[in-house]
Amino acid sequence: MEIDYIGTELRHHAPFTVAGTATGIVIMAGFMLGHVPTRVSEMLFWTFHPLHVLLSALVTAAMYRRHGGRRVWPTLLVGYVGSVGIATLSDSMIPYVGECLLGLPNRGMHFGF
């Protein structure tokens, strides 16, 4: 029963994931084609990435509370681990494994704290 529920949730979430990915690709292509200066890209990254992490933690904690979590400390822990923990996996470890599998030069694991 739990596996079916998880599958249903993932199917409902997939369109948002695809839309977010496509939007990111379009924005990056626009930056490349528009020759946006590096300093502008860096400023936008350092502005929006922390906001993204904060919103991710907030939504993760809210979902935990919605589905039964009522105590403050476990809610904060779930929000933190659900955001920072998953981001570390997706932004650091998975790309490193991909670099290793593809035999790319200069591979290395990046931890953005």
C-alpha positions as CSV (number, residue, x, y, z in Angstrom):
1,M,0.0,0.0,0.0
2,E,2.8,2.4,0.9
3,I,4.6,1.7,-2.4
4,D,1.5,2.5,-4.4
5,Y,1.0,5.8,-2.5
6,I,4.7,6.8,-3.2
7,G,4.2,5.9,-6.9
8,T,1.1,8.0,-7.0
9,E,2.8,11.0,-5.4
10,L,5.8,10.7,-7.8
11,R,3.5,10.6,-10.8
12,H,1.7,13.7,-9.6
13,H,5.1,15.4,-9.0
14,A,6.7,14.5,-12.3
15,P,5.1,17.3,-14.4
16,F,6.4,19.9,-12.0
17,T,9.9,18.3,-12.2
18,V,9.8,18.3,-16.0
19,A,8.6,21.9,-16.1
20,G,11.2,23.1,-13.6
21,T,14.0,21.3,-15.6
22,A,12.8,22.7,-18.9
23,T,12.6,26.2,-17.4
24,G,16.2,25.9,-16.1
25,I,17.4,24.8,-19.5
26,V,15.7,27.6,-21.3
27,I,17.1,30.2,-18.8
28,M,20.6,28.8,-19.1
29,A,20.3,28.8,-22.9
30,G,19.1,32.4,-22.8
31,F,22.1,33.4,-20.6
32,M,24.5,31.7,-23.1
33,L,22.9,33.1,-26.2
34,G,22.6,36.6,-24.6
35,H,26.2,36.5,-23.5
36,V,25.2,37.5,-19.9
37,P,28.3,38.5,-17.9
38,T,29.7,36.0,-15.4
39,R,29.3,38.4,-12.6
40,V,25.6,38.7,-13.2
41,S,25.2,34.9,-13.2
42,E,27.2,34.7,-10.0
43,M,25.1,37.4,-8.3
44,L,21.9,35.7,-9.4
45,F,23.1,32.3,-8.2
46,W,24.2,33.6,-4.7
47,T,20.9,35.4,-4.4
48,F,18.5,32.7,-5.5
49,H,20.3,29.5,-4.4
50,P,20.0,30.2,-0.7
51,L,16.3,31.2,-1.2
52,H,15.8,27.9,-3.1
53,V,17.3,25.9,-0.2
54,L,15.2,27.8,2.4
55,L,12.0,27.3,0.4
56,S,12.8,23.6,-0.1
57,A,13.3,23.1,3.7
58,L,10.1,25.0,4.4
59,V,8.0,22.9,2.0
60,T,9.7,19.6,3.3
61,A,8.9,20.6,6.9
62,A,5.3,21.6,5.9
63,M,4.7,18.3,4.2
64,Y,6.0,16.5,7.3
65,R,3.6,18.5,9.5
66,R,0.7,18.0,7.2
67,H,1.2,14.2,7.4
68,G,1.3,14.0,11.1
69,G,4.4,15.5,12.5
70,R,3.5,17.9,15.3
71,R,6.6,18.4,17.4
72,V,9.0,21.3,16.6
73,W,12.4,19.7,16.7
74,P,11.6,16.7,14.5
75,T,9.9,19.0,12.1
76,L,13.0,21.2,11.9
77,L,15.3,18.2,11.5
78,V,13.1,16.8,8.7
79,G,13.1,20.2,6.9
80,Y,16.9,20.5,7.2
81,V,17.8,16.9,6.2
82,G,15.1,16.8,3.5
83,S,16.5,19.9,1.9
84,V,20.3,20.0,2.6
85,G,20.7,16.2,2.7
86,I,18.9,15.6,-0.6
87,A,20.6,18.6,-2.2
88,T,24.0,17.3,-1.2
89,L,23.1,14.0,-2.8
90,S,21.8,15.5,-6.0
91,D,24.2,18.4,-6.4
92,S,27.4,16.7,-5.2
93,M,27.4,12.9,-5.1
94,I,25.4,12.0,-8.2
95,P,27.3,14.4,-10.5
96,Y,30.6,13.0,-9.2
97,V,29.5,9.4,-9.9
98,G,28.5,10.5,-13.4
99,E,31.9,12.1,-13.9
100,C,33.6,8.8,-12.8
101,L,31.3,6.7,-15.0
102,L,32.0,8.9,-18.1
103,G,35.8,9.1,-17.3
104,L,35.8,12.9,-17.3
105,P,39.0,14.7,-16.4
106,N,39.2,17.0,-13.3
107,R,36.4,15.1,-11.5
108,G,35.8,15.9,-7.9
109,M,33.1,16.0,-5.3
110,H,31.9,19.5,-4.4
111,F,30.2,20.2,-1.1
112,G,28.6,23.7,-1.1
113,F,28.2,24.7,2.5
